[in-house]
Amino acid sequence: MTHLLTLIAALVLALVPAVAPAAAAEVESDTTTVSVFIFAGQSNMVGSDSKAEDIQLFPPFAGLDRPQDTVLFSYLIGREDKLASNGWVAMQPVDGVVGPELSFARRVSQETKAPIAIIKCAAGGTTLGADWNPDDPSGFKLYPQALQLIRSSLAELDRKQLAYRIEGFMWHQGENDIFDDKFRPNYGRNLKNFLARWRRDLKTPHLKFYTGELCTKTIWGMDNRENMYAIRAGQKAVTESDPLAEYIPTSHNAVEIGGGEGLHTITMDSH
């Protein structure tokens, strides 16, 4: 699919040009049902090291630092010290960072007249093998927290008598699983189970998943390229066997590394 946007913030923003037009096309004929999108993952999904105050340096994304009043946003971000919306609010930067949901929301809004809502749960430095494990969550136990966030957010839409439809699940995660000798070779198996559990727990058997490719251009990627490739192989094994899951390539994009340690992808330019 043709890439429509120059990308900014975390690497997962590669999801925007690949997913947003297709998502909008599916809902453009329905202008009343709320289209709900779920975003989850670790630090690149958070938008770590990005700065909303610098958004004007990237003209295609000017204005993303301001609230998008027509887009609903419910979030739970972080590990110990969590940032929570505690209900639906207008789409806006959280804690001064540029998350991928900002550009995604604006792009989908441009393509459809249907109301949009995004639910986001993300925390840096977390693993699918432990923190996001739906069967035996440990560490920061993010799977049950994300599930509770989604259920409570949807329940609020029900209370407001707003019809809704869950359109897709955006997942960008895997960097921390590369360091565990058990998690790394089992990433594909764990991801397959992860997708299946979301479909079961949300009672959405046809829920679509979009998995962002890990970047090998950060310090982690360059120093652990072989391990990164192992995670990618697990991702691809799942998306190639699941007709409702899609692997979103990102390695073709140029990146600017943010933060003193060079761990996060802050900007990308498709030129």
N, C-alpha and C positions, 0 to 999 in steps of 0.2 A: 504494500500500500504506500502511496506517495507520502513522503513526510511533508507536513504542512507548516510546521512551526520550527523556529529556532528554539533550542531547549535551554532552560535555565533551572537552577536549583539542583536538587539531587539527581543522580544518574537516572533514577526511575522515571524522570520526566520524559524519557524516551517513550514511555507508555502513551503520552498525550497524542502525538501525531498518529500513532498506529491504532489507538483504541477509540479516541474521542469521536471521529467521524462515523465509525461503524456503530458506536453506541447511540449517537444522535439519530442516525438513520432508522434505527429500530423503534425509536419512540416518537419520531416527528409527526406521525399520524394521530397520536393520542396527546391532546393538549391539556388534559385534566389530571391524569394519573401521575403521581409523584414518582420520578425515576430515581431509585436509590442505588448508589454505588458505594462499595466498601473498599477502603484502602487499609493495608496492613503491612507490617514489616519492621525492619530495624532502622539504623541511623539514616541511611539515604532516603528512606521513606519519610522519616521525620523532617529531613531537610537540614540536617546538622551542618554547622559551619557557614551556612548561607546567611545573608543579611538583607532583610526587606528594605532597609534604608538605602541600599545600593541598587535597587531595582531600576532606577532611572538610567543607570549606565547601560542597560540592555533594552533599547527602544521597543522591540517586539513585545516586551513584557511590562511596559510602562503602565502604571495604574494597579498592578496586582498587589501593591501594598495597601490599597484601600478596600474597605468592605464591599462585598458583592451582595447587596441586600436581597436579591431575588433568589439566592441559593442558600438552602438550609445546610447547616454544618453541626455535627455532633462529634466530639472527639475526646480521647483519653490518650495522653502522650507522656512517655517517660517511664522510668523504672521505679526508683524510690520516691522521688519528689515529682509526683504526677501533675500534669496540667489537664484539667477537665472542664468541659463546657457546661456540664451539669444540665443538659437539655439542648434543645436546638437553638443555635444562634446564627447570625449572618456569616457567610463564608468570609474569612479574613486570615491574615497571618497570625500564627500563634507564637508568642514569645519572640517576636521579631525575626523569625526565619521564614524562608520561602519553601513551603512544602509543595509536592507535585499536584496536590489537589487544587491549588489556586489557578494554575494555567489550565488544568483539565476542566474545571468548572466553567471558566470563561469561554473556552472553546466549545464545549457542549452547549452552553447557553446560546452561542451564536448560531448553532445548527438546528435547534429545536425550540418550539414554543412551550414544551412540556415543563412543568416545575421540576427542579433538580434538588436532590439531597445527597450529601456525602457523609458517611460515617467513617471515622479514622481512628485506628488504634495502632500505635507504633512506639517502639522503644529501642534505643541503640544498644549494641553489644549483647544481643540475644540470639538464641539458637532455636531451630526447629526441633532438634532432638530433645530439648529440655523445656525451655520457656514456652514454646508454642506447641508442645506435644499435647494433642487432644486427649490421649488415653491416660497418660501419667505425667501431668504437668509438674515441673519442678522449677527451681530458680525463682524467676519473677512471675511464673504462672500466668502467662499472658493469654493463653487460649480461653480459659474460663472468664477472664476479665473482658476480653474482646466480645465473647458471646453475650455476656451480660449487657455490655454497652449497646450492642446491636439490638438485642431484644427490648431493652428499655427505650431505645430511640424509636423503634418501630411501634412500640406500645403507645408512645406519646402521639405518633401520627394517628393511631387508631382512636385515641381519646379526642383528637381534634377532628375526627371523622374525615380524614384525608386518605383516599385510596392511594395505594403505592404498589410498586413492583420493583423487586431487586434485579437490577440489570446486569451487574457483574462485580467480580472480586479482583482487585488489583493487589498483587503480592510482589514485594521486592525485598528479598532477604536471602541469607546464605553465607555471608562472609564469616561469621563466627563459627559456623559448623565446620569450616575447613581445618580448624585446629584440633578437632576431636577425632581420634582414630576410629571411634565407633560411629559417630554421627556422619562423618564424611562419606564413607562407602555406602551408607544406608540413606543418603539424602533423598534419592528418588523414591524409595519405598516409603519413607516418612512423608514426603510431599503427596504421594498418591493417597495415603491414609488421611492426610490433612484435608485434602479436597473432598474426599468422601464424607468425612465427618461434618464439614461445613454444610454440605448438601443435605445431610441427614438432620443435623441439629436445627437448621433454618427451614427445613421442610421445603427445599427448593432443589429437586432432583436434577433440574436442567440448568443450574447455576453455572455461568461462564466464569472461567478463571484466566487471568492474564499475568504471566510470570515474567518479570524483568530479568534480563541477562546480567550476570555479575560483571563488574568492570575490572579489567586487568591493567588499567592505567594508573591506578592509585598505588601507594606504597605497598599496601597489602597485596594488590594484584600482581605487581612486578616481583615481589619477593616470594610469593606463594602461587605462582602461575599454575603449576601442575595440580595443586590442590583446588584452585579455582576451577580448573577444567573438569575436575572430578564432580564438583557441584553442578556445573553446567550440564554435564552428561546426565546426571540424575534428573535435572529439570527437563531436559529434552526427552528423556525416556518417558516421562509422564505426559508431556504435551503431545508427543507423537502417538501415544496410545489412547489419549482421551480426546474425543472429537469436540469437547466443550472447553478445552484448555488450549491456550496459545502462548508460545514462547516469543517474547518481544526482544529482538536483537538490539544491542546498544553499542557494541564494540566499534562500529563504523563511525561513531560520533567523536569529534575531538573534545577533550575535556580540559577544564582548568581545575587544578587540585586546590582545595581549600583547607584551612587550618594549618597550624604549625607542623603537624606530623604528616600531613598529606594523606589523610585517611579517607576523605570524602570528596566526591565530585560535586563541585558547586555550579559550574556553568559548562554548557556545551554549545557548540556552534556548528551547524550543519553545512556551512559554506565550504 
